[in-house]
């Protein structure tokens, strides 16, 4: 299987925040943003694996900045690391000023997707070769996040979590 670069999975969704998608403070509902991020991550996973990608977990979400009614929202998703059948998708959410075009980072998230065949069984995915410095940082951090998750779930002995141990040595 030929390895791929994160740029090959890049997915950019641009949309407007409408009144029916806002809370009483006229900001985008968190759940609406989660759904948009899930769609972008799904497309990104599919681009990397060329298979159906299903959401396995939402590992991290940071709602750092409210997104007001009428805002232009840009969601950028791309694979940050692939494992056997799973892919970590890193998502950046931006708000674009409609007058200046300037973008401000509002939120971020990390999702895990699993590639499956037509019967829903996991299938192998291509390895990932990061290129930029940010991609390399996210690639390395993805293994630490995976090991931490496995340790907390009791599926990995803490002594075997080499990437986590390296943080404390």
Secondary structure, DSSP 8 states (H G I E B T S, - for coil): ---B-GGGG-EEEEEE--GGGB-TTSBB-HHHHHHHHHHHHHHHHHHHHSSEEEEEEEEEEEE-S--BTT-EEEEEEEEEEE-SSEEEEEEEEEEE-TTT--EEEEEEEEEEEEEE-TTS-B-----B---SHHHHHHHHHHHHHHHHHHHHTTSS-GGG-HHHHHHT-
